[in-house]
């Protein structure tokens, strides 16, 4: 999306601007799905799909830039929300969730009956 916006700024291409706006509208529609209530998701395919901490910071900065470009308040709201997730007790909740998910996976694999007779 940023490449489209940069291309629009350099060339004044209305096609590039239209694609950028379409991307912004799609992101606005799907952004809530990336919010767990205590962390952001890296993707919607893998379970649980939580973003590593460096991506949490990256997501916040990308949304901050999108807000500066578009002035769409939804992006600023997510900047504030996801920044609040970086508070120590939120990070602890995230770490606990990840550890418990990994333990369930480990135990599930160990306790699952073997396919071999």
Backbone atoms as SQL, in Angstrom:
CREATE TABLE atoms (id INTEGER PRIMARY KEY, chain TEXT, resi INTEGER, resn TEXT, atom TEXT, x REAL, y REAL, z REAL);
INSERT INTO atoms VALUES
  (1, 'A', 1, 'UNK', 'N', 0.818, -1.184, 0.000),
  (2, 'A', 1, 'UNK', 'CA', 0.000, 0.000, 0.000),
  (3, 'A', 1, 'UNK', 'C', 0.865, 1.252, 0.000),
  (4, 'A', 2, 'UNK', 'N', 1.947, 1.212, 0.767),
  (5, 'A', 2, 'UNK', 'CA', 2.814, 2.390, 0.807),
  (6, 'A', 2, 'UNK', 'C', 3.493, 2.620, -0.540),
  (7, 'A', 3, 'UNK', 'N', 3.832, 1.535, -1.223),
  (8, 'A', 3, 'UNK', 'CA', 4.411, 1.659, -2.557),
  (9, 'A', 3, 'UNK', 'C', 3.428, 2.303, -3.525),
  (10, 'A', 4, 'UNK', 'N', 2.166, 1.921, -3.436),
  (11, 'A', 4, 'UNK', 'CA', 1.139, 2.546, -4.283),
  (12, 'A', 4, 'UNK', 'C', 1.010, 4.031, -3.966),
  (13, 'A', 5, 'UNK', 'N', 1.038, 4.351, -2.694),
  (14, 'A', 5, 'UNK', 'CA', 0.905, 5.758, -2.300),
  (15, 'A', 5, 'UNK', 'C', 2.107, 6.569, -2.784),
  (16, 'A', 6, 'UNK', 'N', 3.301, 6.003, -2.628),
  (17, 'A', 6, 'UNK', 'CA', 4.498, 6.695, -3.115),
  (18, 'A', 6, 'UNK', 'C', 4.443, 6.883, -4.631),
  (19, 'A', 7, 'UNK', 'N', 4.006, 5.845, -5.333),
  (20, 'A', 7, 'UNK', 'CA', 3.895, 5.931, -6.791),
  (21, 'A', 7, 'UNK', 'C', 2.896, 7.028, -7.183),
  (22, 'A', 8, 'UNK', 'N', 1.779, 7.088, -6.473),
  (23, 'A', 8, 'UNK', 'CA', 0.788, 8.141, -6.718),
  (24, 'A', 8, 'UNK', 'C', 1.408, 9.527, -6.501),
  (25, 'A', 9, 'UNK', 'N', 2.149, 9.678, -5.426),
  (26, 'A', 9, 'UNK', 'CA', 2.745, 10.989, -5.131),
  (27, 'A', 9, 'UNK', 'C', 3.730, 11.426, -6.200),
  (28, 'A', 10, 'UNK', 'N', 4.458, 10.481, -6.760),
  (29, 'A', 10, 'UNK', 'CA', 5.465, 10.816, -7.774),
  (30, 'A', 10, 'UNK', 'C', 4.824, 11.049, -9.144),
  (31, 'A', 11, 'UNK', 'N', 3.825, 10.210, -9.489),
  (32, 'A', 11, 'UNK', 'CA', 3.285, 10.241, -10.853),
  (33, 'A', 11, 'UNK', 'C', 1.908, 10.895, -10.958),
  (34, 'A', 12, 'UNK', 'N', 1.250, 11.084, -9.816),
  (35, 'A', 12, 'UNK', 'CA', -0.128, 11.572, -9.790),
  (36, 'A', 12, 'UNK', 'C', -1.083, 10.593, -10.495),
  (37, 'A', 13, 'UNK', 'N', -0.715, 9.308, -10.493),
  (38, 'A', 13, 'UNK', 'CA', -1.529, 8.273, -11.137),
  (39, 'A', 13, 'UNK', 'C', -2.811, 8.047, -10.340),
  (40, 'A', 14, 'UNK', 'N', -3.928, 8.293, -10.959),
  (41, 'A', 14, 'UNK', 'CA', -5.214, 8.084, -10.302),
  (42, 'A', 14, 'UNK', 'C', -5.496, 6.588, -10.112),
  (43, 'A', 15, 'UNK', 'N', -4.932, 5.753, -10.986),
  (44, 'A', 15, 'UNK', 'CA', -5.071, 4.297, -10.812),
  (45, 'A', 15, 'UNK', 'C', -4.384, 3.860, -9.517),
  (46, 'A', 16, 'UNK', 'N', -3.182, 4.368, -9.288),
  (47, 'A', 16, 'UNK', 'CA', -2.455, 4.027, -8.059),
  (48, 'A', 16, 'UNK', 'C', -3.209, 4.534, -6.840),
  (49, 'A', 17, 'UNK', 'N', -3.738, 5.746, -6.931),
  (50, 'A', 17, 'UNK', 'CA', -4.509, 6.292, -5.812),
  (51, 'A', 17, 'UNK', 'C', -5.746, 5.439, -5.556),
  (52, 'A', 18, 'UNK', 'N', -6.422, 5.017, -6.615),
  (53, 'A', 18, 'UNK', 'CA', -7.603, 4.173, -6.454),
  (54, 'A', 18, 'UNK', 'C', -7.279, 2.847, -5.790),
  (55, 'A', 19, 'UNK', 'N', -6.163, 2.247, -6.172),
  (56, 'A', 19, 'UNK', 'CA', -5.743, 0.984, -5.540),
  (57, 'A', 19, 'UNK', 'C', -5.368, 1.201, -4.079),
  (58, 'A', 20, 'UNK', 'N', -4.701, 2.307, -3.798),
  (59, 'A', 20, 'UNK', 'CA', -4.353, 2.626, -2.408),
  (60, 'A', 20, 'UNK', 'C', -5.623, 2.783, -1.570),
  (61, 'A', 21, 'UNK', 'N', -6.582, 3.534, -2.083),
  (62, 'A', 21, 'UNK', 'CA', -7.837, 3.744, -1.346),
  (63, 'A', 21, 'UNK', 'C', -8.575, 2.426, -1.152),
  (64, 'A', 22, 'UNK', 'N', -8.573, 1.575, -2.165),
  (65, 'A', 22, 'UNK', 'CA', -9.203, 0.250, -2.026),
  (66, 'A', 22, 'UNK', 'C', -8.503, -0.548, -0.933),
  (67, 'A', 23, 'UNK', 'N', -7.171, -0.483, -0.883),
  (68, 'A', 23, 'UNK', 'CA', -6.418, -1.165, 0.172),
  (69, 'A', 23, 'UNK', 'C', -6.751, -0.627, 1.544),
  (70, 'A', 24, 'UNK', 'N', -6.869, 0.680, 1.667),
  (71, 'A', 24, 'UNK', 'CA', -7.236, 1.306, 2.945),
  (72, 'A', 24, 'UNK', 'C', -8.611, 0.816, 3.384),
  (73, 'A', 25, 'UNK', 'N', -9.559, 0.803, 2.469),
  (74, 'A', 25, 'UNK', 'CA', -10.920, 0.356, 2.810),
  (75, 'A', 25, 'UNK', 'C', -10.948, -1.111, 3.213),
  (76, 'A', 26, 'UNK', 'N', -10.169, -1.936, 2.526),
  (77, 'A', 26, 'UNK', 'CA', -10.096, -3.357, 2.889),
  (78, 'A', 26, 'UNK', 'C', -9.479, -3.518, 4.271),
  (79, 'A', 27, 'UNK', 'N', -8.406, -2.789, 4.543),
  (80, 'A', 27, 'UNK', 'CA', -7.767, -2.865, 5.858),
  (81, 'A', 27, 'UNK', 'C', -8.718, -2.418, 6.954),
  (82, 'A', 28, 'UNK', 'N', -9.458, -1.361, 6.721),
  (83, 'A', 28, 'UNK', 'CA', -10.416, -0.898, 7.725),
  (84, 'A', 28, 'UNK', 'C', -11.447, -1.975, 8.025),
  (85, 'A', 29, 'UNK', 'N', -11.860, -2.718, 6.995),
  (86, 'A', 29, 'UNK', 'CA', -12.858, -3.775, 7.185),
  (87, 'A', 29, 'UNK', 'C', -12.288, -4.969, 7.956),
  (88, 'A', 30, 'UNK', 'N', -11.029, -5.334, 7.674),
  (89, 'A', 30, 'UNK', 'CA', -10.452, -6.540, 8.266),
  (90, 'A', 30, 'UNK', 'C', -9.643, -6.294, 9.540),
  (91, 'A', 31, 'UNK', 'N', -9.294, -5.073, 9.828),
  (92, 'A', 31, 'UNK', 'CA', -8.440, -4.772, 10.980),
  (93, 'A', 31, 'UNK', 'C', -8.964, -5.341, 12.296),
  (94, 'A', 32, 'UNK', 'N', -10.257, -5.276, 12.582),
  (95, 'A', 32, 'UNK', 'CA', -10.739, -5.851, 13.851),
  (96, 'A', 32, 'UNK', 'C', -10.419, -7.336, 14.016),
  (97, 'A', 33, 'UNK', 'N', -10.305, -8.066, 12.924),
  (98, 'A', 33, 'UNK', 'CA', -9.987, -9.496, 13.018),
  (99, 'A', 33, 'UNK', 'C', -8.560, -9.736, 13.495),
  (100, 'A', 34, 'UNK', 'N', -7.723, -8.729, 13.395),
  (101, 'A', 34, 'UNK', 'CA', -6.334, -8.853, 13.812),
  (102, 'A', 34, 'UNK', 'C', -6.123, -8.452, 15.266),
  (103, 'A', 35, 'UNK', 'N', -7.179, -8.153, 15.966),
  (104, 'A', 35, 'UNK', 'CA', -7.096, -7.716, 17.360),
  (105, 'A', 35, 'UNK', 'C', -7.628, -8.814, 18.268),
  (106, 'A', 36, 'UNK', 'N', -6.759, -9.324, 19.163),
  (107, 'A', 36, 'UNK', 'CA', -7.187, -10.381, 20.081),
  (108, 'A', 36, 'UNK', 'C', -7.827, -9.828, 21.351),
  (109, 'A', 37, 'UNK', 'N', -7.699, -8.528, 21.557),
  (110, 'A', 37, 'UNK', 'CA', -8.162, -7.925, 22.803),
  (111, 'A', 37, 'UNK', 'C', -7.015, -7.721, 23.776),
  (112, 'A', 38, 'UNK', 'N', -5.863, -8.310, 23.464),
  (113, 'A', 38, 'UNK', 'CA', -4.667, -8.110, 24.290),
  (114, 'A', 38, 'UNK', 'C', -3.393, -8.108, 23.452),
  (115, 'A', 39, 'UNK', 'N', -3.502, -8.365, 22.141),
  (116, 'A', 39, 'UNK', 'CA', -2.327, -8.405, 21.254),
  (117, 'A', 39, 'UNK', 'C', -2.822, -8.341, 19.814),
  (118, 'A', 40, 'UNK', 'N', -1.900, -8.122, 18.881),
  (119, 'A', 40, 'UNK', 'CA', -2.288, -8.177, 17.468),
  (120, 'A', 40, 'UNK', 'C', -1.917, -9.537, 16.889),
  (121, 'A', 41, 'UNK', 'N', -2.587, -9.904, 15.835),
  (122, 'A', 41, 'UNK', 'CA', -2.296, -11.161, 15.153),
  (123, 'A', 41, 'UNK', 'C', -1.304, -10.914, 14.025),
  (124, 'A', 42, 'UNK', 'N', -0.482, -11.900, 13.776),
  (125, 'A', 42, 'UNK', 'CA', 0.438, -11.872, 12.643),
  (126, 'A', 42, 'UNK', 'C', -0.315, -12.221, 11.367),
  (127, 'A', 43, 'UNK', 'N', -1.216, -13.169, 11.474),
  (128, 'A', 43, 'UNK', 'CA', -2.037, -13.563, 10.335),
  (129, 'A', 43, 'UNK', 'C', -3.335, -14.161, 10.852),
  (130, 'A', 44, 'UNK', 'N', -4.227, -14.456, 9.933),
  (131, 'A', 44, 'UNK', 'CA', -5.519, -15.036, 10.301),
  (132, 'A', 44, 'UNK', 'C', -5.601, -16.517, 9.984),
  (133, 'A', 45, 'UNK', 'N', -4.513, -17.076, 9.478),
  (134, 'A', 45, 'UNK', 'CA', -4.518, -18.474, 9.052),
  (135, 'A', 45, 'UNK', 'C', -4.041, -19.390, 10.163),
  (136, 'A', 46, 'UNK', 'N', -2.862, -19.118, 10.711),
  (137, 'A', 46, 'UNK', 'CA', -2.310, -19.988, 11.748),
  (138, 'A', 46, 'UNK', 'C', -3.010, -19.725, 13.072),
  (139, 'A', 47, 'UNK', 'N', -3.032, -20.739, 13.888),
  (140, 'A', 47, 'UNK', 'CA', -3.618, -20.612, 15.222),
  (141, 'A', 47, 'UNK', 'C', -2.510, -20.708, 16.242),
  (142, 'A', 48, 'UNK', 'N', -2.375, -19.814, 17.185),
  (143, 'A', 48, 'UNK', 'CA', -3.235, -18.668, 17.414),
  (144, 'A', 48, 'UNK', 'C', -2.893, -17.460, 16.536),
  (145, 'A', 49, 'UNK', 'N', -1.741, -17.462, 15.885),
  (146, 'A', 49, 'UNK', 'CA', -1.409, -16.399, 14.952),
  (147, 'A', 49, 'UNK', 'C', -0.964, -15.086, 15.572),
  (148, 'A', 50, 'UNK', 'N', -0.555, -15.120, 16.831),
  (149, 'A', 50, 'UNK', 'CA', -0.119, -13.886, 17.494),
  (150, 'A', 50, 'UNK', 'C', 1.167, -13.346, 16.867),
  (151, 'A', 51, 'UNK', 'N', 1.239, -12.043, 16.797),
  (152, 'A', 51, 'UNK', 'CA', 2.434, -11.395, 16.270),
  (153, 'A', 51, 'UNK', 'C', 3.555, -11.449, 17.300),
  (154, 'A', 52, 'UNK', 'N', 4.789, -11.710, 16.867),
  (155, 'A', 52, 'UNK', 'CA', 5.916, -11.555, 17.786),
  (156, 'A', 52, 'UNK', 'C', 5.995, -10.093, 18.240),
  (157, 'A', 53, 'UNK', 'N', 6.665, -9.850, 19.350),
  (158, 'A', 53, 'UNK', 'CA', 6.689, -8.498, 19.907),
  (159, 'A', 53, 'UNK', 'C', 7.238, -7.479, 18.915),
  (160, 'A', 54, 'UNK', 'N', 8.238, -7.861, 18.118),
  (161, 'A', 54, 'UNK', 'CA', 8.783, -6.893, 17.154),
  (162, 'A', 54, 'UNK', 'C', 7.736, -6.516, 16.120),
  (163, 'A', 55, 'UNK', 'N', 6.857, -7.458, 15.766),
  (164, 'A', 55, 'UNK', 'CA', 5.784, -7.154, 14.825),
  (165, 'A', 55, 'UNK', 'C', 4.697, -6.318, 15.477),
  (166, 'A', 56, 'UNK', 'N', 4.492, -6.495, 16.766),
  (167, 'A', 56, 'UNK', 'CA', 3.531, -5.640, 17.475),
  (168, 'A', 56, 'UNK', 'C', 3.952, -4.183, 17.308),
  (169, 'A', 57, 'UNK', 'N', 5.246, -3.923, 17.498),
  (170, 'A', 57, 'UNK', 'CA', 5.767, -2.562, 17.314),
  (171, 'A', 57, 'UNK', 'C', 5.628, -2.127, 15.852),
  (172, 'A', 58, 'UNK', 'N', 5.929, -3.024, 14.946),
  (173, 'A', 58, 'UNK', 'CA', 5.859, -2.741, 13.512),
  (174, 'A', 58, 'UNK', 'C', 4.426, -2.417, 13.096),
  (175, 'A', 59, 'UNK', 'N', 3.470, -3.212, 13.566),
  (176, 'A', 59, 'UNK', 'CA', 2.059, -2.960, 13.254),
  (177, 'A', 59, 'UNK', 'C', 1.644, -1.567, 13.715),
  (178, 'A', 60, 'UNK', 'N', 2.064, -1.207, 14.911),
  (179, 'A', 60, 'UNK', 'CA', 1.713, 0.105, 15.474),
  (180, 'A', 60, 'UNK', 'C', 2.271, 1.222, 14.595),
  (181, 'A', 61, 'UNK', 'N', 3.528, 1.092, 14.204),
  (182, 'A', 61, 'UNK', 'CA', 4.140, 2.148, 13.382),
  (183, 'A', 61, 'UNK', 'C', 3.502, 2.237, 12.001),
  (184, 'A', 62, 'UNK', 'N', 3.175, 1.100, 11.385),
  (185, 'A', 62, 'UNK', 'CA', 2.513, 1.130, 10.086),
  (186, 'A', 62, 'UNK', 'C', 1.147, 1.817, 10.184),
  (187, 'A', 63, 'UNK', 'N', 0.411, 1.514, 11.241),
  (188, 'A', 63, 'UNK', 'CA', -0.893, 2.158, 11.422),
  (189, 'A', 63, 'UNK', 'C', -0.748, 3.644, 11.703),
  (190, 'A', 64, 'UNK', 'N', 0.311, 4.010, 12.415),
  (191, 'A', 64, 'UNK', 'CA', 0.575, 5.432, 12.694),
  (192, 'A', 64, 'UNK', 'C', 0.801, 6.190, 11.372),
  (193, 'A', 65, 'UNK', 'N', 1.574, 5.603, 10.480),
  (194, 'A', 65, 'UNK', 'CA', 1.827, 6.229, 9.179),
  (195, 'A', 65, 'UNK', 'C', 0.543, 6.290, 8.355),
  (196, 'A', 66, 'UNK', 'N', -0.238, 5.213, 8.362),
  (197, 'A', 66, 'UNK', 'CA', -1.507, 5.232, 7.627),
  (198, 'A', 66, 'UNK', 'C', -2.438, 6.322, 8.163),
  (199, 'A', 67, 'UNK', 'N', -2.439, 6.516, 9.466),
  (200, 'A', 67, 'UNK', 'CA', -3.250, 7.589, 10.030),
  (201, 'A', 67, 'UNK', 'C', -2.755, 8.949, 9.543),
  (202, 'A', 68, 'UNK', 'N', -1.448, 9.134, 9.523),
  (203, 'A', 68, 'UNK', 'CA', -0.894, 10.411, 9.054),
  (204, 'A', 68, 'UNK', 'C', -1.260, 10.673, 7.596),
  (205, 'A', 69, 'UNK', 'N', -1.264, 9.633, 6.774),
  (206, 'A', 69, 'UNK', 'CA', -1.586, 9.789, 5.355),
  (207, 'A', 69, 'UNK', 'C', -3.079, 10.014, 5.151),
  (208, 'A', 70, 'UNK', 'N', -3.902, 9.179, 5.791),
  (209, 'A', 70, 'UNK', 'CA', -5.339, 9.157, 5.490),
  (210, 'A', 70, 'UNK', 'C', -6.181, 10.005, 6.430),
  (211, 'A', 71, 'UNK', 'N', -5.694, 10.218, 7.639),
  (212, 'A', 71, 'UNK', 'CA', -6.445, 10.884, 8.714),
  (213, 'A', 71, 'UNK', 'C', -7.701, 10.090, 9.097),
  (214, 'A', 72, 'UNK', 'N', -7.688, 8.793, 8.767),
  (215, 'A', 72, 'UNK', 'CA', -8.788, 7.912, 9.157),
  (216, 'A', 72, 'UNK', 'C', -8.617, 7.561, 10.633),
  (217, 'A', 73, 'UNK', 'N', -9.574, 7.938, 11.446),
  (218, 'A', 73, 'UNK', 'CA', -9.457, 7.796, 12.897),
  (219, 'A', 73, 'UNK', 'C', -9.314, 6.339, 13.348),
  (220, 'A', 74, 'UNK', 'N', -9.832, 5.396, 12.579),
  (221, 'A', 74, 'UNK', 'CA', -9.713, 3.986, 12.957),
  (222, 'A', 74, 'UNK', 'C', -8.248, 3.589, 13.145),
  (223, 'A', 75, 'UNK', 'N', -7.367, 4.109, 12.308),
  (224, 'A', 75, 'UNK', 'CA', -5.953, 3.760, 12.424),
  (225, 'A', 75, 'UNK', 'C', -5.348, 4.345, 13.694),
  (226, 'A', 76, 'UNK', 'N', -5.712, 5.559, 14.034),
  (227, 'A', 76, 'UNK', 'CA', -5.227, 6.168, 15.264),
  (228, 'A', 76, 'UNK', 'C', -5.753, 5.419, 16.486),
  (229, 'A', 77, 'UNK', 'N', -7.007, 4.972, 16.415),
  (230, 'A', 77, 'UNK', 'CA', -7.581, 4.203, 17.526),
  (231, 'A', 77, 'UNK', 'C', -6.814, 2.901, 17.753),
  (232, 'A', 78, 'UNK', 'N', -6.441, 2.227, 16.667),
  (233, 'A', 78, 'UNK', 'CA', -5.679, 0.990, 16.812),
  (234, 'A', 78, 'UNK', 'C', -4.248, 1.257, 17.267),
  (235, 'A', 79, 'UNK', 'N', -3.664, 2.374, 16.876),
  (236, 'A', 79, 'UNK', 'CA', -2.342, 2.748, 17.393),
  (237, 'A', 79, 'UNK', 'C', -2.405, 2.845, 18.915),
  (238, 'A', 80, 'UNK', 'N', -3.398, 3.535, 19.420),
  (239, 'A', 80, 'UNK', 'CA', -3.548, 3.704, 20.870),
  (240, 'A', 80, 'UNK', 'C', -3.829, 2.361, 21.533),
  (241, 'A', 81, 'UNK', 'N', -4.750, 1.609, 20.953),
  (242, 'A', 81, 'UNK', 'CA', -5.144, 0.316, 21.545),
  (243, 'A', 81, 'UNK', 'C', -3.971, -0.648, 21.588),
  (244, 'A', 82, 'UNK', 'N', -3.297, -0.829, 20.434),
  (245, 'A', 82, 'UNK', 'CA', -2.207, -1.795, 20.384),
  (246, 'A', 82, 'UNK', 'C', -0.977, -1.308, 21.140),
  (247, 'A', 83, 'UNK', 'N', -0.799, -0.005, 21.268),
  (248, 'A', 83, 'UNK', 'CA', 0.283, 0.510, 22.116),
  (249, 'A', 83, 'UNK', 'C', 0.024, 0.161, 23.570),
  (250, 'A', 84, 'UNK', 'N', -1.259, 0.203, 23.975),
  (251, 'A', 84, 'UNK', 'CA', -1.588, -0.141, 25.364),
  (252, 'A', 84, 'UNK', 'C', -1.285, -1.608, 25.656),
  (253, 'A', 85, 'UNK', 'N', -1.286, -2.452, 24.630),
  (254, 'A', 85, 'UNK', 'CA', -0.986, -3.866, 24.824),
  (255, 'A', 85, 'UNK', 'C', 0.475, -4.086, 25.193),
  (256, 'A', 86, 'UNK', 'N', 1.317, -3.096, 25.005),
  (257, 'A', 86, 'UNK', 'CA', 2.738, -3.232, 25.326),
  (258, 'A', 86, 'UNK', 'C', 3.037, -2.945, 26.793),
  (259, 'A', 87, 'UNK', 'N', 2.015, -2.607, 27.574),
  (260, 'A', 87, 'UNK', 'CA', 2.210, -2.402, 29.010),
  (261, 'A', 87, 'UNK', 'C', 2.596, -3.733, 29.641),
  (262, 'A', 88, 'UNK', 'N', 3.398, -3.702, 30.707),
  (263, 'A', 88, 'UNK', 'CA', 3.929, -4.957, 31.276),
  (264, 'A', 88, 'UNK', 'C', 2.881, -6.021, 31.578),
  (265, 'A', 89, 'UNK', 'N', 1.744, -5.674, 32.175),
  (266, 'A', 89, 'UNK', 'CA', 0.769, -6.709, 32.516),
  (267, 'A', 89, 'UNK', 'C', 0.139, -7.297, 31.269),
  (268, 'A', 90, 'UNK', 'N', 0.011, -6.510, 30.204),
  (269, 'A', 90, 'UNK', 'CA', -0.520, -7.051, 28.945),
  (270, 'A', 90, 'UNK', 'C', 0.492, -7.994, 28.299),
  (271, 'A', 91, 'UNK', 'N', 1.771, -7.602, 28.362),
  (272, 'A', 91, 'UNK', 'CA', 2.803, -8.485, 27.808),
  (273, 'A', 91, 'UNK', 'C', 2.849, -9.791, 28.590),
  (274, 'A', 92, 'UNK', 'N', 2.620, -9.720, 29.894),
  (275, 'A', 92, 'UNK', 'CA', 2.603, -10.932, 30.712),
  (276, 'A', 92, 'UNK', 'C', 1.433, -11.829, 30.309),
  (277, 'A', 93, 'UNK', 'N', 0.284, -11.239, 30.054),
  (278, 'A', 93, 'UNK', 'CA', -0.880, -12.023, 29.616),
  (279, 'A', 93, 'UNK', 'C', -0.586, -12.694, 28.281),
  (280, 'A', 94, 'UNK', 'N', 0.033, -11.952, 27.375),
  (281, 'A', 94, 'UNK', 'CA', 0.400, -12.502, 26.076),
  (282, 'A', 94, 'UNK', 'C', 1.381, -13.662, 26.248),
  (283, 'A', 95, 'UNK', 'N', 2.413, -13.477, 27.072),
  (284, 'A', 95, 'UNK', 'CA', 3.414, -14.521, 27.295),
  (285, 'A', 95, 'UNK', 'C', 2.765, -15.761, 27.898),
  (286, 'A', 96, 'UNK', 'N', 1.854, -15.577, 28.851),
  (287, 'A', 96, 'UNK', 'CA', 1.160, -16.710, 29.451),
  (288, 'A', 96, 'UNK', 'C', 0.338, -17.456, 28.396),
  (289, 'A', 97, 'UNK', 'N', -0.371, -16.717, 27.550),
  (290, 'A', 97, 'UNK', 'CA', -1.185, -17.353, 26.519),
  (291, 'A', 97, 'UNK', 'C', -0.307, -18.170, 25.577),
  (292, 'A', 98, 'UNK', 'N', 0.796, -17.600, 25.119),
  (293, 'A', 98, 'UNK', 'CA', 1.687, -18.305, 24.202),
  (294, 'A', 98, 'UNK', 'C', 2.251, -19.556, 24.860),
  (295, 'A', 99, 'UNK', 'N', 2.703, -19.430, 26.118),
  (296, 'A', 99, 'UNK', 'CA', 3.276, -20.580, 26.819),
  (297, 'A', 99, 'UNK', 'C', 2.232, -21.677, 27.007),
  (298, 'A', 100, 'UNK', 'N', 1.017, -21.309, 27.378),
  (299, 'A', 100, 'UNK', 'CA', -0.017, -22.328, 27.592),
  (300, 'A', 100, 'UNK', 'C', -0.426, -22.976, 26.268),
  (301, 'A', 101, 'UNK', 'N', -0.456, -22.203, 25.186),
  (302, 'A', 101, 'UNK', 'CA', -0.778, -22.767, 23.871),
  (303, 'A', 101, 'UNK', 'C', 0.298, -23.773, 23.451),
  (304, 'A', 102, 'UNK', 'N', 1.556, -23.407, 23.641),
  (305, 'A', 102, 'UNK', 'CA', 2.647, -24.321, 23.279),
  (306, 'A', 102, 'UNK', 'C', 2.618, -25.579, 24.138),
  (307, 'A', 103, 'UNK', 'N', 2.280, -25.446, 25.392),
  (308, 'A', 103, 'UNK', 'CA', 2.200, -26.613, 26.273),
  (309, 'A', 103, 'UNK', 'C', 1.066, -27.529, 25.829),
  (310, 'A', 104, 'UNK', 'N', -0.084, -26.956, 25.472),
  (311, 'A', 104, 'UNK', 'CA', -1.201, -27.781, 24.988),
  (312, 'A', 104, 'UNK', 'C', -0.805, -28.522, 23.712),
  (313, 'A', 105, 'UNK', 'N', -0.101, -27.828, 22.807),
  (314, 'A', 105, 'UNK', 'CA', 0.362, -28.486, 21.579),
  (315, 'A', 105, 'UNK', 'C', 1.314, -29.623, 21.912),
  (316, 'A', 106, 'UNK', 'N', 2.255, -29.376, 22.799),
  (317, 'A', 106, 'UNK', 'CA', 3.246, -30.381, 23.172),
  (318, 'A', 106, 'UNK', 'C', 2.565, -31.592, 23.803),
  (319, 'A', 107, 'UNK', 'N', 1.712, -31.337, 24.767),
  (320, 'A', 107, 'UNK', 'CA', 1.039, -32.444, 25.443),
  (321, 'A', 107, 'UNK', 'C', 0.095, -33.172, 24.489),
  (322, 'A', 108, 'UNK', 'N', -0.582, -32.421, 23.635),
  (323, 'A', 108, 'UNK', 'CA', -1.478, -33.052, 22.665),
  (324, 'A', 108, 'UNK', 'C', -0.726, -33.994, 21.748),
  (325, 'A', 109, 'UNK', 'N', 0.452, -33.597, 21.318),
  (326, 'A', 109, 'UNK', 'CA', 1.257, -34.453, 20.446),
  (327, 'A', 109, 'UNK', 'C', 1.803, -35.660, 21.209),
  (328, 'A', 110, 'UNK', 'N', 2.146, -35.479, 22.470),
  (329, 'A', 110, 'UNK', 'CA', 2.714, -36.570, 23.265),
  (330, 'A', 110, 'UNK', 'C', 1.639, -37.557, 23.717),
  (331, 'A', 111, 'UNK', 'N', 0.438, -37.070, 23.965),
  (332, 'A', 111, 'UNK', 'CA', -0.619, -37.927, 24.504),
  (333, 'A', 111, 'UNK', 'C', -1.467, -38.564, 23.407),
  (334, 'A', 112, 'UNK', 'N', -1.332, -38.076, 22.194),
  (335, 'A', 112, 'UNK', 'CA', -2.098, -38.615, 21.076),
  (336, 'A', 112, 'UNK', 'C', -1.630, -40.038, 20.799),
  (337, 'A', 113, 'UNK', 'N', -2.572, -40.976, 20.597),
  (338, 'A', 113, 'UNK', 'CA', -2.151, -42.357, 20.303),
  (339, 'A', 113, 'UNK', 'C', -1.324, -42.433, 19.037),
  (340, 'A', 114, 'UNK', 'N', -0.346, -43.272, 19.052),
  (341, 'A', 114, 'UNK', 'CA', 0.515, -43.445, 17.898),
  (342, 'A', 114, 'UNK', 'C', -0.233, -44.174, 16.793),
  (343, 'A', 115, 'UNK', 'N', 0.064, -43.822, 15.552),
  (344, 'A', 115, 'UNK', 'CA', -0.579, -44.476, 14.411),
  (345, 'A', 115, 'UNK', 'C', 0.004, -45.855, 14.163),
  (346, 'A', 116, 'UNK', 'N', 1.197, -46.114, 14.713),
  (347, 'A', 116, 'UNK', 'CA', 1.847, -47.412, 14.512),
  (348, 'A', 116, 'UNK', 'C', 1.309, -48.417, 15.526),
  (349, 'A', 117, 'UNK', 'N', 1.122, -49.684, 15.104),
  (350, 'A', 117, 'UNK', 'CA', 0.626, -50.721, 16.027),
  (351, 'A', 117, 'UNK', 'C', 1.685, -51.134, 17.032);
